[in-house]
Structure formats: C-alpha cells, structure tokens
C-alpha cells in the first residue's frame, strides 16, 4: 500500500474523492444499515459534503449486532470475505465483533506501520509487544503493524511479568509496546521480585504507548525518562471499530499526526449540536471518521467519542502534511463539575506534578450528576510516608489549574490494582 497522505491538498482531495465515489456506491448497495439510515438522503459525490449525511454511532452498531449477529447488518461483504475476527473489550458496553477482509487487514497494517515508524521504531530495534492477544485488536493486529517497520517483534502479550523482565534482559530488547500505565506494573514486579534491579537496568530505550490518555502530559513523560531512561512516544492512536492505529507522534512533535488521510476521511463536530466544525488550528470537538476503502464493516460519519483539539495543519519537520492534534478525552469519561467539563487527562496533568504521588489515581463517582466537586483518590509514591498538607495542596492545584473544587483522598503506595490492559480512571459505583 503506497502512502499518499503526504500529497498536497488538491491531489489528496482528488484521491479521496475517487475512493469515496466507489465506496459510497458500495456502501449504499451492500450495507442494509446505511441504506436504511440514508433512505431520505442523497449520497454526496464529494467527501467534503459528507455532513449532508446523518451521523452514525456505537450505540446503533450495538443494536445492529444484537439484532443480526455476529457482525450486524452493516456487514457489507459476504461472510466468506471475512478473514479475521476481533472483539472489543466491552469496557464501555456490549463487546463488538469486528470483521476484516484480507484487504482490510492489509490497509490496517500499512497505516499502523506508518504510525510505529513515525514514533521512531526502526529495523534495528527489538520490540516486545505487551498488549492482549486474546481477540483484542491491540494484540495481533498491532503486532503486525510493528513488523511493518522491519523491527524484530517479540509477541509477549499480558501476564507473566517476571518472565517478561527476564526475557527483556536475556534477549537485549530495547523497545516496548504497551499501555502507558503498564510500566507501573513492571516497576512493582521489579521492586518485589528483582530488588537488585532498577527500571533503567532493563535497557529499554523506546516506549511505544497507546490505548490510554495522558501521553501529552510533560510530567508523565519526564517521569518515564527519569525512571526508565527511555523515550516515551505516543505511537498507537486508533478507534477499534474504524482502524486500530492511524495516528502517532514523531520525534519533533508530541502531538498526534493523522496518518490515514488516504483511507479515512476526518471531520470534527460539536458533540452537543452535532454541527460540523472547521478543520483548522484551534478547533476542539468530537472526531468523526469515514472509511474511504473498507470491505467488511464500512463506517460513514462514525462518531468516535473522542474529543480532540486540532493544533496544527502546517507541515511538520518530519515531512507530514496532515493535521496534528491532541486527544482531550472521551466524551463518556467527561465529568461536569458546576458547568466545567473535566477529563481524566486534565486531572492526571495536575497529579503528575506532585513528586509525592505515584501518578495513579481514580475519579470515583458514587452518585449520578450533577456534581459540585470532583472526588479523587490518589496514591502515594513508594517510600513516601508524610502526607501532611498534601491533600489540601492537590485540591488547591486542581482549583487553580482546572477551576473545579475537589475532594482528595490519599492512599498508600500500591493501593490500586494495576491492570496489564487499559486502566479505567473514572469509576462509577452507582446504579
């Protein structure tokens, strides 16, 4: 698959329009889901006119799969064309079955390989992949994107952390692909089972992170560099229903580079009014995506649920021409405190500035909104014992930086159960 995402704007638009004309005909002919959704709408010939069509959302796909298992009536191909099945984790609702054709897989791996290369992975690296291989998209598919860089990939998965540490040391692995919360798991295992070793002794030089928020925070990056001696890179941003990995940072810019413009058409909308917003620096809203080439489960104007801030459209020093953006947070993780929209990544940025804390935290909501204050539980860093004035200091910092009142509870080190997969920062205990 040749990359055309770095073409100038006119040539890229011509490419997108050519693909969309074929894709829109394919979808309207073969997808019962979109044929019904579009029955009162004329399909536009130009992707720039996509806002003329209605949006689609995860809740609709869930209903579709429940009514027409296993793939829903938005499966546009034959069942025989499906060569791979993945399943989402179901952490935010019903687990979804994801169908891919051979061509869908090829495109996904090619675009994901661009992301891993953008983040710095090269053929000379040996990288251990520590995401769940059990049906989840982040396992085998992301493994194959790592292989596209030419690097030697060790398919470790999750669990067996002591064996992982020995494997890193024995093979001389110098890069790791995992969630940003996973190094804390390794640190705990090192402390308990390898007291003679520090994280730096493992020799990891490059951390390829994804799957969780917080990578834009300079304090988090500094903590990884200081503790591990490795460079943290946001290497793996994707939306499982759409494409596992289509954006990453580069060595020059920590913001995500949109690397799939030749196969995905992006929009930004106001999440409340659903009105389109301009793709220009300074725009903040929900990312909406459309497949320009997809066989099995093509999605059109699909609401990702991710709130992004578009920062830059000018070419980057790395040569990338497309948009560069930050993920502010997920719309379903947003907590409104007296009219202020608070995302976990914003809380993390405050907490990571305190050396007394481990950086691990939870926002525990035991009642339904509205909320007058933000209840936050934080965890002390190892070897820290004194908590005098700490809670008040954190509450003051949150008030000063976020404008919201909070109630901070301080827990001893290692109080939170550490996950080898995605870590949920917002915990809703009410029914």
Secondary structure, DSSP 8 states (H G I E B T S, - for coil): ----TTS-HHHHHHHHHHHHHHHHHHHHHH-HHHHHHTTTS---SSGGGGGGS--B-HHHHHHHHHHSTTT-TT--S-GGG--EEEE---TTSS--EEEE-HHHHHHHHHHHHHHHHHTT--TT-EEEE-S--SS-HHHHHHHHHHHTTT-EEEE--SS-HHHHHHHHHHHT--EEEE-TTHHHHHHHHHHHH-TT--GGGG---EEEEESSS-TT-HHHHHHHHHHH--EEEEEEEEETTTEEEEEE--SS-SSEEE--TTTEEEEEE-TTT--EE-SSTT-EEEEEEEESS-SSS--SSEEEEEEEEEEE-S--TTS--S-EEEEEEEGGG-EEETTEEE-HHHHHHHHTT-TTEEEEEEEEE-S-S-BSSEEEEEEE-TT----TTHHHHHHHHHHHHH---EEEEEE-TT-S---SS----EEE---
